[in-house]
Amino acid sequence: MNQKNEISGLTREDEIGIWEKESIIKFESDHEAYKIDYLNQYFKNLNLSSCEPDWNVMILQAMSLKEFQDCKALLEMLEDCEYVNKYKFYLEKIPIRPIPAYASDNRRVNLLELYMVIKREGGHRRVTENNLWAVVAKDMGLIIKTESS
């Protein structure tokens, strides 16, 4: 009764075992997807009172950017413009090695704002290829000195 199948080369018992294993894996992945969706929806629908902590703020305050995972997480956060605008104050406070970025008139350049403006214009390559650096500088409120002035 437990002969090998000519096509698969497996016995009927092995085939049933594989089928059961696949159905358990599918059930677990469906369950995991449901759990993630449920939790995301639950936390999204929570009405946080002003006395409860904002977990995003706590996460941003705890970031040190000494670990690769922190850097990766920060870059993923920067992909969401609404998130950046909401937590801009805290993002600017993340302790990183100082990068002396100054405009020609010795005004400090906000690197987070520069990143977001360049992203909005389509990225570094598009800004460079379309010569949009003057637009970026104008959007950031930097003074552009022309050759005639």
C-alpha positions as CSV (number, residue, x, y, z in Angstrom):
1,M,0.0,0.0,0.0
2,N,2.9,2.4,0.6
3,Q,4.5,2.0,-2.8
4,K,6.5,4.8,-4.5
5,N,4.7,7.1,-6.9
6,E,6.3,6.7,-10.4
7,I,6.1,10.5,-11.0
8,S,7.3,11.9,-7.7
9,G,9.4,9.0,-6.5
10,L,7.9,9.4,-3.0
11,T,5.8,6.9,-1.1
12,R,2.2,7.8,-0.3
13,E,3.2,8.4,3.4
14,D,6.0,10.8,2.3
15,E,3.6,12.7,0.1
16,I,1.0,13.1,2.9
17,G,3.8,14.2,5.2
18,I,5.0,16.9,2.8
19,W,1.4,18.0,2.2
20,E,0.8,18.3,6.0
21,K,4.0,20.2,6.4
22,E,3.1,22.7,3.6
23,S,-0.4,23.2,5.0
24,I,1.1,23.9,8.5
25,I,3.6,26.4,7.1
26,K,0.8,28.1,5.1
27,F,-1.4,28.3,8.2
28,E,1.4,29.8,10.2
29,S,2.2,32.4,7.6
30,D,-1.5,33.3,7.2
31,H,-1.7,33.5,11.0
32,E,1.4,35.7,11.2
33,A,0.0,38.0,8.5
34,Y,-3.3,38.3,10.4
35,K,-1.5,39.0,13.6
36,I,0.6,41.7,12.1
37,D,-2.4,43.3,10.4
38,Y,-4.4,43.1,13.6
39,L,-1.7,44.6,15.8
40,N,-1.0,47.4,13.2
41,Q,-4.7,48.3,13.1
42,Y,-5.0,48.1,16.9
43,F,-2.1,50.5,17.5
44,K,-3.2,52.8,14.7
45,N,-6.7,53.1,16.2
46,L,-5.4,53.7,19.7
47,N,-6.2,57.2,20.9
48,L,-3.1,58.1,22.8
49,S,-3.7,60.7,25.5
50,S,-1.2,63.4,26.1
51,C,0.2,61.7,29.2
52,E,1.1,58.5,27.3
53,P,4.6,58.4,25.7
54,D,5.0,58.6,22.0
55,W,7.0,55.5,21.1
56,N,8.5,57.1,18.0
57,V,10.0,59.9,20.1
58,M,11.4,57.4,22.5
59,I,12.9,55.3,19.7
60,L,14.5,58.4,18.1
61,Q,15.9,59.6,21.4
62,A,17.5,56.2,22.0
63,M,19.2,56.0,18.6
64,S,22.9,56.3,18.7
65,L,23.8,55.4,15.1
66,K,26.7,53.4,16.2
67,E,25.1,50.1,15.0
68,F,24.4,49.4,11.3
69,Q,20.8,48.5,12.2
70,D,20.2,52.0,13.7
71,C,21.5,53.6,10.5
72,K,19.3,51.3,8.4
73,A,16.3,52.1,10.5
74,L,16.9,55.8,10.2
75,L,17.2,55.7,6.4
76,E,13.9,53.7,6.3
77,M,12.3,56.4,8.5
78,L,13.4,59.1,6.1
79,E,11.5,57.4,3.3
80,D,8.2,58.6,4.9
81,C,7.9,62.4,4.4
82,E,5.0,62.6,6.8
83,Y,7.0,60.9,9.5
84,V,10.0,63.2,8.9
85,N,7.8,66.3,9.1
86,K,6.1,65.1,12.3
87,Y,9.3,64.1,14.1
88,K,11.7,66.6,12.4
89,F,12.6,68.2,15.8
90,Y,13.7,64.8,17.2
91,L,15.4,63.6,14.0
92,E,17.6,66.8,14.1
93,K,18.6,65.9,17.7
94,I,19.9,62.4,17.0
95,P,23.5,62.5,18.2
96,I,25.8,62.0,15.1
97,R,29.3,62.9,14.3
98,P,29.2,66.6,13.4
99,I,29.5,67.4,9.7
100,P,30.4,71.0,9.1
101,A,28.1,71.9,6.3
102,Y,28.0,75.6,5.5
103,A,26.9,77.7,2.6
104,S,29.2,80.2,1.0
105,D,28.0,83.0,3.3
106,N,28.9,80.8,6.4
107,R,25.3,79.9,7.1
108,R,24.9,76.5,8.5
109,V,23.1,74.0,6.1
110,N,20.4,71.8,7.6
111,L,21.4,68.4,6.2
112,L,18.0,66.8,7.0
113,E,16.2,69.6,5.1
114,L,18.7,69.3,2.2
115,Y,18.1,65.5,2.0
116,M,14.3,66.0,2.0
117,V,14.4,68.8,-0.7
118,I,16.6,66.7,-2.9
119,K,14.4,63.6,-2.4
120,R,11.3,65.7,-3.3
121,E,13.0,66.9,-6.5
122,G,13.7,63.3,-7.5
123,G,17.0,62.5,-6.0
124,H,20.7,63.5,-6.4
125,R,21.0,62.1,-9.9
126,R,17.9,63.9,-11.2
127,V,18.9,67.2,-9.5
128,T,22.4,67.0,-11.0
129,E,21.3,65.9,-14.5
130,N,18.6,68.6,-14.7
131,N,20.8,71.2,-13.1
132,L,18.3,71.8,-10.3
133,W,20.8,72.8,-7.6
134,A,19.7,76.5,-7.8
135,V,16.1,75.3,-7.2
136,V,17.3,73.2,-4.2
137,A,19.2,76.2,-2.8
138,K,16.2,78.5,-3.3
139,D,13.8,76.0,-1.6
140,M,16.2,75.9,1.4
141,G,16.4,79.8,1.5
142,L,20.0,79.9,0.7
143,I,21.3,83.0,-1.2
144,I,22.6,82.3,-4.7
145,K,25.4,84.6,-5.9
146,T,25.3,85.0,-9.7
147,E,28.3,85.9,-11.8
148,S,26.9,89.4,-12.5
149,S,26.6,90.3,-8.8
